[in-house]
Amino acid sequence: MVHNGINGVGVEATYSQSGFWLSVFSGIAVIGNWVTPSHRDQLGRPAWYDLLFSCGTDQDCKLDLTDIGASVRYHPGDACFTAGNALQHEVKDWKGGGQTCVCSLPQVPGGRAYGH
C-alpha cells in the first residue's frame, strides 16, 4: 500500500485500514538474477492474469511470449500483465546489473505461491 500523505490522512490511519484491503493476487514470488526458461504457470487459470514488475538495475532485458512470437521490453520500472497459464513466457538473458522480478499471481486454492 502506498501513501502519499495528502488530504490530511495520516500514515497511521492508512495502516489501520490496510488489513481490510483485499487483493486479487493470492501469491507473490520474487525472482532475482535468474534466467526463466519458457513455461506456463501451472497453478493459474487461462483467464487469470499475472502481474510482473521489473525492479532490478539491468539493461536490455526482454520478456518473450513464445506462443505468439512476441518479445517486449522489460526494464526496471516496467510492469506487464500476462496470462501466464495460457501463454508460454520466458526471460532468456539481460545485460548489466541485476535483474529482479516481483510476480503477483492468483492461484488455485491449496496451490503453492509459485507454480513453475
C-alpha positions in Angstrom: 0.0 0.0 0.0 1.4 3.4 -1.0 0.6 6.5 1.0 1.3 10.0 -0.3 0.1 12.0 2.8 -2.4 14.2 1.0 -5.9 15.2 2.1 -4.9 15.2 5.8 -5.0 11.4 6.1 -2.2 10.3 8.4 0.0 7.3 7.7 -1.4 5.6 10.9 -4.9 5.8 9.5 -3.8 4.3 6.3 -2.1 1.4 8.1 -5.1 0.8 10.3 -7.2 0.3 7.2 -4.7 -1.8 5.2 -5.9 -5.1 6.8 -9.3 -4.5 5.1 -7.8 -4.1 1.6 -8.3 -7.2 -0.5 -6.1 -8.2 -3.4 -7.0 -10.3 -6.4 -3.5 -11.8 -6.1 -3.1 -14.7 -3.7 0.6 -15.4 -4.4 3.7 -13.4 -4.7 7.1 -14.6 -5.9 10.4 -12.7 -6.2 12.9 -13.9 -8.9 16.4 -12.4 -8.7 19.1 -12.8 -11.3 17.6 -15.9 -12.8 17.1 -16.9 -16.4 13.5 -18.2 -16.6 13.0 -21.0 -19.2 10.0 -21.0 -21.4 7.0 -22.2 -19.3 3.3 -21.8 -18.5 2.2 -21.2 -14.9 0.7 -24.4 -13.7 -1.4 -23.2 -10.8 -3.3 -20.4 -12.6 -6.2 -20.5 -15.0 -6.2 -19.4 -18.6 -8.4 -16.3 -17.9 -6.3 -15.1 -15.0 -3.6 -12.5 -15.4 -0.2 -12.4 -13.6 1.4 -9.0 -12.8 5.1 -9.0 -13.5 7.1 -6.0 -12.2 10.8 -5.5 -13.1 12.7 -3.7 -10.4 16.3 -4.5 -10.9 19.2 -2.5 -12.3 19.5 -4.4 -15.5 19.5 -3.1 -19.1 18.3 -4.6 -22.3 16.0 -7.3 -20.8 13.1 -8.7 -22.8 10.1 -10.8 -21.8 9.5 -13.3 -24.6 5.9 -14.6 -25.2 6.9 -17.6 -27.2 3.4 -18.8 -28.2 2.7 -15.7 -30.1 6.2 -14.8 -31.2 6.3 -11.6 -29.3 9.2 -10.0 -27.4 8.6 -7.0 -25.2 10.9 -4.6 -23.4 11.2 -5.5 -19.7 13.3 -2.8 -18.0 13.4 -1.7 -14.3 10.1 0.1 -13.6 8.2 -1.8 -16.3 5.1 -3.8 -15.4 3.4 -6.4 -17.5 0.2 -8.3 -17.2 0.3 -11.7 -18.9 -1.9 -14.7 -19.0 0.8 -16.9 -17.5 -1.2 -20.1 -17.7 -2.3 -19.6 -21.3 0.9 -18.2 -22.8 4.4 -19.6 -22.6 6.8 -16.9 -21.4 10.5 -16.6 -20.6 13.4 -14.3 -19.8 16.5 -15.6 -21.6 19.1 -13.1 -20.7 19.8 -9.4 -19.9 22.8 -7.1 -19.9 24.3 -5.1 -17.0 23.2 -5.0 -13.4 20.9 -7.3 -11.5 17.5 -8.5 -12.8 14.7 -8.7 -10.3 11.1 -9.6 -11.0 8.2 -9.4 -8.5 5.4 -11.6 -9.6 1.9 -11.2 -8.2 -0.3 -14.0 -9.3 -3.7 -15.5 -8.5 -3.6 -19.3 -7.8 -6.0 -22.1 -7.3 -6.8 -22.9 -3.6 -4.2 -25.2 -2.0 -1.5 -24.3 -4.5 1.9 -23.0 -3.9 2.7 -19.4 -4.4 4.9 -20.1 -7.4 3.8 -22.9 -9.7 6.6 -23.3 -12.2 
